[in-house]
Each structure stands twice: as structure tokens, then as C-alpha cells.
Amino acid sequence: MDLSDIRRRYCMGGLRRADLPSDPLDLFETWLKQAIEAKLPDPTAMTIATVDASGQPFQRIVLLKHVDADGMIFYTNLGSRKAEQLGHNPKISLHFPWHMMERQVHVTGQVEKLSTLEVMKYFSSRPKESQIAAWASKQSQRLSTRQALESKFMELKQKFAKGEVPIPTFWGGYRVKINSIEFWQGGDHRLHDRFLYQRDGDNAWQIERLAP
């Protein structure tokens, strides 16, 4: 297989300075809504990048669960590798790969842990089996076999069969306080459109066009 021959044209449309709102979250929410309406697989999926204590970057995919003027929210096991790394270094990068619409969004920022009330509210909204799975998995820890994981899940499913599933003390969420957002729209002849929103010293958004 010759990977160098794999390419395609990007010709679904451009992004112009005149199209940009003053607040990048307005454009992000428009693009997210369009991705959902276009029935893209997992439109809320985002790659999150963190760095360990030695400076080694790590990436994984999680789901965006909320976005507003205060930031972007995701949930995870607080004993996971990502949580440990964010404890060392709260800086984070998010990437939304909406390939079918020839779009990408890249976010940088810092995380803060969600309040207990915010975590309780979301956890209680999850399907019961998802709640149980949160208990069953010691995320990022070594696992002998898949059967061990499934057995633990079934054991907990029986335990919580007749009642509510309590929130694990090791489960929570993060809010990403946004420092920058870059919007990428594919363009013909590889002349892609890229616009970067960054906060200035007065916490206002400044917009720059970047070369592709």
C-alpha cells in the first residue's frame, strides 16, 4: 500500500473573516449543531491531549458533555492516567475531527475540577449500566483478562439491581477554561481556511487568519 497516493479534494466550502462572530463559542455551537444534524458518527467525540511529568504527550478520545461561556465539560475516572497527568499539569488540548464536513476545531486551555453537585447531576442522568461500568473499571490500571472486567460488572449489576447506583468517589469531571480556539475549513488546492481566536490581556477575543 502506497500511502503517499491517498488524497482527496476539499471543496465543500470556505470560511471567510466576514463570517466569524466575535465570540468563538457561537461558531463552535453552530458547527457542532451542523455536525449533529448531518448525523456524523460521534459528533461530540474529541481527542484530548495531556502531558505526563516527563513531558511525554498522551492522547485519547472522550465525549464532550456540555459547552457554555464557562468552558467545555467532560467526565472521567479520577484515578485514570489522564486525571493523574492533569493533576501535574492542568494544561490541555482538545481536537474535534469533523472530517466528513471538512472541518476541524482545536482548543487549548486549562482544566478545573467540577463541583460535587455538577458531577452528581450528570451521573444521575446516565443509563444505569453506564453507572455500574464506572464502578467496574479501574481505568488505566493493568487488567489480567476481559473476563475479569465482565465478571466484576455482572457482580456489581446484581449488587445494585434493586436500588440506585451511588457515585464512585473516584469519578468526576473537568471544565476546560478556554484560552484559544482554532477553526479549520478545508479548501480547494489545499488552500484551507484557518482562523485562531485567542484571549488578550483584557480577556477579549482577538482573531487571526493563519496560513494553511
Protein Blocks (a to p, Z undefined) as FASTA:
>chain_A
ZZklgccddffbccdfklpcfblklmmmmmmmmmmmnopahklbccdddddfkopacddd
dddfbdcfkbccddddfkbmklmmmmmmmcdcdddddfknopacddddddddddfklmmm
mmmmpcfklmmmmmmpcghiacfblklmmmmmmmmmmmmmmmccdddfkbccdddddfbd
cdddddehhiacdddddddfkopacdddddZZ
